[in-house]
Amino acid sequence: MKINVLKNYKELSSTVADIVETQIKKHPLSKLCLPTGSTPLGMYDELVNKKLDWKSVITFNLDVYLMNITRPQSYQSYMRKNLFDRTNIYPDHYHFPFRPFSAFEDKIKGSKGIDLCILGIGTNGHIAFNEPGSSFKSRTRVVNLSEQTIKDNSRFFDSVDDVPTQAITMGLETIMESKKIILMANGDHKLNILNVAMNGEVTEDVPASILQNHKNVKVYYSD
Ligand code: F6R
């Protein structure tokens, strides 16, 4: 698969923000699937600055930690701070994975599916919180976070012991049902896994490798 290499983080952020802008302007009723983490922060800033009309847009987040959602590290807090509270999106139009998971999945299906899904990638090849070994047939569920992910994400917490050990994540099959997928990755430390996932064997040991089986995926990288 082609990895589009961009000049820097700014260009990565603006390229993906432009894709989201085009999607929303062409289809105001778009259903988007959104990531958290460090990588999309610049993209969210760019999107906010575009002052788009979000009133008909519906969003589904990829994953949430199992933790107190009022804490600043929760993905619910992250999304409100970095995107939702800075746009005119209706609070009942954004969704985080919820129980029963079949109802969350039905909500996605009921809205005719995800038009555009933005993904990041973990250093172990996870997408959303589908850790290595996740079934390609997986759907929304509770997962145990891998040691690598806990270590990687400890930078957002006071200490590694403070990082939640479990999360709810959309499954790989759920993600693959999106009509269009953009994978964004930033930093040298992501380059190796990105190459393995996009051009190596398609295997459950490297969850992102499933994207090789999707017809409409674009991959953007900056160092
Ligand atoms: C978060 C998510 C994760 C991150 C990945 C990369 O919602 O889906 O898969 O995209 O862990 O995180 P960063 O961008 O912090 O390197």
Boltz pocket constraint, residues with backbone or C-beta under 6 A from the ligand:
constraints:
  - pocket:
      binder: B
      contacts: [[A, 34], [A, 35], [A, 36], [A, 37], [A, 38], [A, 39], [A, 40], [A, 62], [A, 63], [A, 119], [A, 120], [A, 121], [A, 122], [A, 123], [A, 126], [A, 127], [A, 128], [A, 129]]
      max_distance: 6.0
